[in-house]
Amino acid sequence: MANLLQAIHRVITNPIIEVRAYYTGKNRANSVGEALEKYVKDIFANTFNEENEAIRDGIYNQIFSYLGNQNNPPDIILKNGDAIETKKVQSPTSAYLKNKS
């Protein structure tokens, strides 16, 4: 079962700095936001190197209870209950960060 500490460990041990290039290069995402969502799913499912989409989907089904859709947040929910919503922030001066200060 996946959890946040395991996900953080995977980010550290499997750094992918150019998320859009990594996922677009495999023709799995068309935008930065979609690529980021795929990256977060792979972080929790530990499926960075899985090329077979059927196997990847099977692993996702074991880890996640909900995979989200475009109109209803969150993006994913882990079977152990944690919900994850990814947000791409363009710059430190974005409206979101200004409101959090």
C-alpha positions in Angstrom: 0.0 0.0 0.0 1.3 3.5 -0.9 1.7 6.3 1.5 3.1 9.9 1.5 6.5 9.0 3.1 7.1 6.3 0.4 6.2 8.8 -2.3 8.6 11.4 -1.0 11.3 8.7 -0.9 10.6 7.8 -4.5 10.9 11.5 -5.6 14.3 11.7 -4.0 15.6 8.4 -5.3 14.0 8.8 -8.8 14.3 12.4 -9.6 12.7 13.4 -12.9 13.4 17.1 -13.3 11.9 17.5 -16.8 8.5 16.0 -16.1 6.8 17.2 -19.3 9.7 15.9 -21.4 9.7 12.6 -19.7 6.0 12.0 -20.1 5.5 13.7 -23.4 8.4 11.8 -24.9 6.5 8.6 -24.1 3.4 10.0 -25.8 1.4 9.7 -22.5 0.6 13.3 -21.9 0.0 16.4 -24.0 0.4 19.2 -21.4 2.5 20.0 -18.3 -0.6 19.6 -16.0 -1.4 16.1 -17.4 2.3 15.1 -17.2 2.5 16.3 -13.6 -0.6 14.2 -12.7 1.0 11.1 -14.3 4.2 11.8 -12.4 2.3 12.0 -9.1 0.5 8.7 -9.9 3.8 7.1 -10.7 5.3 8.4 -7.5 2.7 6.7 -5.4 2.4 3.5 -7.5 6.2 3.2 -8.1 5.6 2.7 -11.8 8.3 5.0 -13.3 9.8 2.3 -15.4 6.6 0.4 -16.4 6.2 0.7 -20.1 3.2 -1.7 -20.4 0.0 0.4 -20.0 -2.1 -2.6 -19.0 0.3 -3.5 -16.2 0.5 0.1 -15.1 -3.3 0.4 -15.0 -3.4 -2.8 -12.9 -1.0 -1.4 -10.4 -3.0 1.8 -10.3 -6.1 -0.2 -9.5 -4.3 -1.9 -6.6 -3.0 1.5 -5.1 -5.8 3.9 -5.9 -9.5 3.8 -5.0 -10.3 6.8 -7.4 -8.4 8.1 -10.4 -10.3 11.3 -10.8 -11.6 13.0 -13.9 -11.2 16.4 -15.5 -14.3 18.0 -13.8 -14.2 16.5 -10.3 -11.3 16.8 -7.9 -9.3 15.2 -6.4 -7.0 13.8 -9.0 -6.4 10.5 -7.1 -7.4 8.9 -3.8 -5.2 6.2 -2.3 -7.0 3.1 -1.0 -5.8 4.0 2.5 -7.9 7.2 2.2 -5.5 10.0 1.3 -6.7 12.3 -1.5 -4.2 14.1 -3.8 -4.9 17.1 -6.0 -2.0 18.3 -8.1 -1.6 21.9 -9.0 1.0 23.3 -11.4 2.3 26.7 -10.2 4.0 28.8 -12.9 6.0 31.1 -10.6 6.5 32.2 -7.0 4.3 35.3 -7.7 1.2 33.2 -8.7 -2.1 34.1 -7.1 -2.1 30.8 -5.0 1.2 31.6 -3.4 0.3 35.2 -2.7 -2.9 34.0 -0.9 -0.9 31.6 1.2 1.6 34.2 2.5 
